[in-house]
Amino acid sequence: MSANARPGSGLAGTFDDWDPLDSDQGDLERLDAALGRIRRLWDRPEVKQWFQARLDLESVDASVYRTLRAVRQVAGSDPSVNGVAGVLRVDASTASRFVERAVTAGFVSRSVAPDDRRRSSLELTAAGHERLLVLRDVRVRFLADLTAAWPDDDVVALTGLLDRLDASVGRLDDVDDG
């Protein structure tokens, strides 16, 4: 299998023809390792120190930022825990815990949904909106620092490729639902 070939035959394919020790898997193996390292980026002590110098980290963590961003994203369509779960690609109980933290911190308000009294409707509070803007600006500044020596075209290319990878991950939800 070439370095550009992918195991299996699409999302529903098998991995029977994929040998993880095959040297031709180099690019995919490197991608897997890089994604693992990047996933842990936000937990690195030096990264936490960088953010701590710019934010009150006692009152917000990465899950709160993602939750606030998700609440804002679902505001026009499904401003509920299930809507947040869908955006975050987590189960409803995990999303519920994230939302509860944001509500407790005063960043999200919860009210009875107008169309179904059994459901909650979520909305960013003024403090939540402000916190989201501050967190976004600080995170963007962090990424700008990391990529400062990169040509703009490389940042644009990486963003496009990660968007494509994210879309492929999103299609896994369609396979699970099908």
C-alpha positions as CSV (number, residue, x, y, z in Angstrom):
1,M,0.0,0.0,0.0
2,S,1.4,3.4,-0.9
3,A,1.9,6.2,1.7
4,N,-1.1,8.0,0.2
5,A,-3.4,5.0,0.1
6,R,-5.9,4.6,2.9
7,P,-6.8,1.4,4.8
8,G,-10.1,-0.2,4.0
9,S,-12.5,0.9,1.4
10,G,-14.0,4.1,2.7
11,L,-15.7,4.8,6.0
12,A,-17.6,1.5,6.0
13,G,-14.5,-0.5,4.8
14,T,-12.4,-2.8,6.9
15,F,-8.8,-2.5,8.0
16,D,-7.9,-6.0,7.0
17,D,-5.5,-4.9,4.4
18,W,-3.7,-2.4,6.6
19,D,-0.5,-3.3,8.4
20,P,0.5,-0.7,11.0
21,L,4.1,-1.8,10.9
22,D,4.3,-1.5,7.1
23,S,6.9,1.1,6.3
24,D,4.7,2.4,3.5
25,Q,2.3,3.7,6.2
26,G,4.7,6.5,7.1
27,D,2.5,9.5,6.3
28,L,-0.5,8.1,8.0
29,E,1.5,7.0,11.0
30,R,3.1,10.4,11.2
31,L,-0.4,12.0,11.0
32,D,-1.7,9.8,13.8
33,A,1.3,10.7,16.0
34,A,1.0,14.4,15.2
35,L,-2.7,14.4,16.0
36,G,-2.0,12.7,19.3
37,R,0.6,15.3,20.2
38,I,-1.6,18.2,19.2
39,R,-4.6,16.8,21.2
40,R,-2.4,17.1,24.3
41,L,-1.2,20.6,23.4
42,W,-3.6,22.4,25.7
43,D,-2.5,20.3,28.7
44,R,1.2,21.1,28.5
45,P,2.5,23.0,31.5
46,E,4.2,25.7,29.4
47,V,1.0,26.3,27.4
48,K,-1.0,26.5,30.6
49,Q,1.5,29.0,31.9
50,W,1.2,31.1,28.7
51,F,-2.6,31.2,29.2
52,Q,-2.4,31.8,32.9
53,A,-0.4,34.9,32.3
54,R,-3.3,36.2,30.1
55,L,-6.4,34.8,31.7
56,D,-8.0,33.8,35.0
57,L,-7.8,30.1,34.5
58,E,-9.5,29.3,37.7
59,S,-12.9,30.2,36.2
60,V,-12.6,28.6,32.8
61,D,-11.1,25.6,31.1
62,A,-10.9,24.3,27.6
63,S,-14.3,22.5,27.9
64,V,-15.9,25.8,28.9
65,Y,-14.5,27.6,25.8
66,R,-15.7,24.8,23.5
67,T,-19.1,24.8,25.3
68,L,-19.5,28.6,24.9
69,R,-18.5,28.3,21.2
70,A,-21.0,25.5,20.7
71,V,-23.9,27.3,22.5
72,R,-23.2,30.3,20.2
73,Q,-23.1,28.0,17.2
74,V,-26.5,26.3,17.9
75,A,-28.3,29.6,18.9
76,G,-30.3,29.8,15.7
77,S,-31.1,26.1,15.3
78,D,-31.1,23.9,18.4
79,P,-30.0,25.8,21.5
80,S,-30.2,22.7,23.7
81,V,-27.9,20.2,25.4
82,N,-28.4,17.9,22.5
83,G,-27.5,20.6,20.1
84,V,-24.3,21.3,22.0
85,A,-23.6,17.6,22.1
86,G,-23.9,17.4,18.3
87,V,-21.5,20.3,17.8
88,L,-18.9,19.0,20.3
89,R,-19.4,15.4,19.1
90,V,-19.9,14.1,22.6
91,D,-22.7,12.2,24.2
92,A,-25.6,14.1,25.8
93,S,-24.5,13.4,29.4
94,T,-21.0,14.8,28.7
95,A,-22.5,17.9,27.0
96,S,-24.9,18.2,30.0
97,R,-21.9,18.3,32.4
98,F,-20.1,20.9,30.2
99,V,-23.3,23.0,30.0
100,E,-23.8,22.8,33.8
101,R,-20.3,24.1,34.4
102,A,-20.9,27.0,32.1
103,V,-24.3,27.7,33.7
104,T,-22.7,27.6,37.2
105,A,-19.9,30.0,36.1
106,G,-22.7,32.4,34.8
107,F,-21.7,32.1,31.2
108,V,-24.8,30.4,29.9
109,S,-28.5,30.7,30.9
110,R,-30.9,27.9,30.8
111,S,-34.6,28.3,30.4
112,V,-37.6,26.2,29.4
113,A,-37.7,25.7,25.6
114,P,-40.7,27.6,24.1
115,D,-41.6,24.7,21.8
116,D,-41.1,21.8,24.3
117,R,-41.4,22.4,28.0
118,R,-39.4,19.2,28.7
119,R,-36.3,20.7,27.1
120,S,-34.0,23.5,28.1
121,S,-33.1,26.3,25.8
122,L,-29.5,27.6,26.2
123,E,-28.2,31.1,25.6
124,L,-24.9,32.9,26.3
125,T,-25.2,35.5,29.0
126,A,-23.4,38.8,28.6
127,A,-20.6,37.4,30.7
128,G,-20.5,34.3,28.6
129,H,-20.3,36.3,25.4
130,E,-17.5,38.5,26.8
131,R,-15.6,35.4,28.0
132,L,-16.0,33.7,24.6
133,L,-14.5,36.8,22.9
134,V,-11.6,37.0,25.3
135,L,-10.8,33.3,25.1
136,R,-11.1,33.3,21.3
137,D,-8.7,36.3,21.1
138,V,-6.2,34.8,23.4
139,R,-6.3,31.4,21.7
140,V,-5.9,33.0,18.3
141,R,-3.0,35.0,19.6
142,F,-1.4,31.8,20.9
143,L,-1.8,30.1,17.5
144,A,-0.5,33.3,15.8
145,D,2.6,33.0,18.0
146,L,3.0,29.3,17.2
147,T,2.8,30.0,13.4
148,A,4.5,33.4,13.4
149,A,7.4,32.1,11.2
150,W,5.1,30.3,8.8
151,P,4.1,31.8,5.4
152,D,0.5,32.9,5.4
153,D,-0.2,30.3,2.6
154,D,0.9,27.5,4.9
155,V,-1.5,28.6,7.6
156,V,-4.3,28.8,5.0
157,A,-3.4,25.4,3.7
158,L,-3.3,23.8,7.1
159,T,-6.6,25.3,8.0
160,G,-8.2,24.0,4.8
161,L,-6.7,20.5,5.3
162,L,-7.9,20.4,9.0
163,D,-11.4,21.5,7.9
164,R,-11.4,18.6,5.4
165,L,-10.3,16.1,8.1
166,D,-12.9,17.5,10.4
167,A,-15.6,17.0,7.7
168,S,-14.4,13.4,7.3
169,V,-14.7,12.9,11.0
170,G,-18.2,14.4,10.8
171,R,-19.2,11.8,8.2
172,L,-18.5,9.1,10.8
173,D,-21.6,10.4,12.6
174,D,-23.6,9.7,9.5
175,V,-22.2,6.1,9.4
176,D,-23.1,5.6,13.1
177,D,-26.6,6.9,12.5
178,G,-27.1,4.8,9.3
